[in-house]
Amino acid sequence: MKKKVEKNSIIEICPVRNVIARFGNKWALLVILVLSESGQTRFNQLGKMIPDISTKVLANTLRVLEADKLVKRTVFPEVPIRVEYELTETGRTLVPIIGMLTEWAQQNMPSILRSRRKYEAAQHATA
């Protein structure tokens, strides 16, 4: 009897897709940038610095970043308990890359927006 061979998805096999799938959403990148600027920060402070993010999404984002060792979570045995987050060394290595991506987006956004408008106008003209 032949054993069934399981195939991994392309996301699991490809390192770039795997990593980007984990931190490539808008909130993870923003959390990384905020932590890079503020250093060790409490959960509620992060929420105030990113006002559009819900508590649930922030908590989930931090869990994913912590699981990948991009963010370090420190619990202080105080009453009430204090929890702070900061970038790990690996997390800090992402900051210049995010900065380059941000710079690229700022330089190219006008052209991208023009192209989108032109594309959408062409789609409406043919509809």
C-alpha positions in Angstrom: 0.0 0.0 0.0 1.4 3.4 -1.0 1.7 6.2 1.6 0.0 9.4 0.7 2.5 12.2 0.3 1.4 15.5 1.7 2.4 18.5 -0.4 3.2 21.8 1.4 1.5 24.9 0.2 3.7 27.4 -1.7 3.5 29.7 1.3 5.1 27.1 3.5 7.8 26.3 1.0 8.8 29.8 -0.2 10.6 31.8 2.6 9.6 35.2 1.1 5.9 34.3 0.9 6.0 32.7 4.3 7.5 35.7 6.0 5.4 38.3 4.1 2.2 36.4 4.9 3.0 36.7 8.6 3.9 40.3 8.9 2.9 41.8 5.5 -0.4 43.3 6.6 -0.8 47.0 7.3 -1.0 46.6 11.0 2.1 44.5 11.6 4.2 46.9 9.6 2.8 49.8 11.5 3.3 48.1 14.9 6.9 47.5 13.9 7.5 51.1 12.9 5.8 52.4 16.1 7.9 50.2 18.3 11.0 51.2 16.4 10.3 54.8 17.3 9.0 54.4 20.8 11.1 51.5 22.2 9.6 49.5 25.0 5.9 50.3 25.0 2.8 49.2 26.9 -0.2 47.6 25.1 -2.5 50.5 25.8 0.1 53.0 24.6 0.4 51.2 21.4 -3.3 51.3 20.9 -3.3 55.1 21.4 -0.4 55.5 19.0 -2.4 53.5 16.4 -5.9 54.8 17.0 -7.5 53.0 14.0 -6.6 49.5 15.3 -9.0 47.5 17.4 -7.8 45.9 20.7 -8.4 42.5 19.2 -6.4 43.1 16.0 -3.6 44.7 18.0 -3.4 41.7 20.3 -3.4 39.2 17.4 -0.8 41.2 15.5 1.5 41.3 18.6 1.0 37.5 19.1 2.1 36.8 15.5 5.1 39.1 15.7 6.0 37.6 19.1 5.7 34.0 17.7 8.1 35.0 14.9 10.5 36.6 17.4 10.1 40.0 15.9 8.6 41.4 19.1 9.5 40.7 22.7 6.8 40.7 25.3 7.8 41.4 28.9 5.5 40.8 31.8 6.3 42.6 35.0 5.1 41.0 38.3 3.4 44.0 39.6 -0.2 44.8 40.7 -1.7 45.5 38.3 0.4 43.4 35.9 2.4 45.5 33.5 3.1 44.2 30.0 5.5 45.9 27.6 6.5 45.1 24.0 9.7 46.0 22.1 11.3 44.9 18.9 13.9 42.1 19.1 17.2 42.4 17.2 15.6 40.5 14.3 12.6 42.9 14.4 15.0 45.9 14.3 16.6 44.6 11.1 13.2 45.0 9.3 13.0 48.7 10.1 15.4 49.9 7.3 13.6 47.6 4.8 10.2 49.0 5.8 11.8 52.5 5.4 13.0 51.7 1.9 9.5 50.4 1.0 7.9 53.5 2.5 10.3 55.7 0.5 9.5 53.8 -2.7 5.8 54.1 -2.1 6.0 57.8 -1.5 8.0 58.3 -4.7 5.8 56.2 -6.9 2.3 56.8 -5.4 1.4 59.7 -7.8 2.2 57.6 -10.8 0.4 54.5 -9.3 -2.7 56.6 -8.6 -2.7 58.0 -12.2 -2.4 54.5 -13.6 -5.3 53.3 -11.4 -7.5 56.1 -12.5 -6.7 55.5 -16.1 -7.3 51.7 -15.8 -10.6 52.3 -14.0 -11.7 54.8 -16.6 -10.9 52.3 -19.4 -12.9 49.6 -17.5 -15.9 51.8 -17.2 -15.7 52.8 -20.9 -15.8 49.2 -22.0 -18.6 48.2 -19.6 
